[in-house]
Amino acid sequence: MDLSQALTVANQAMLAQFDRGLSDVETAIVKGS
């Protein structure tokens, strides 16, 4: 899985669980890991 796929999956999970997408800070954390 590449970075863009990981971000898509994480964003979809956030939308499903919390009814919001990833913030810029959360996206940066995912990119840094």
Helices and strands as residue ranges (DSSP letters): H 3-18, H 24-32
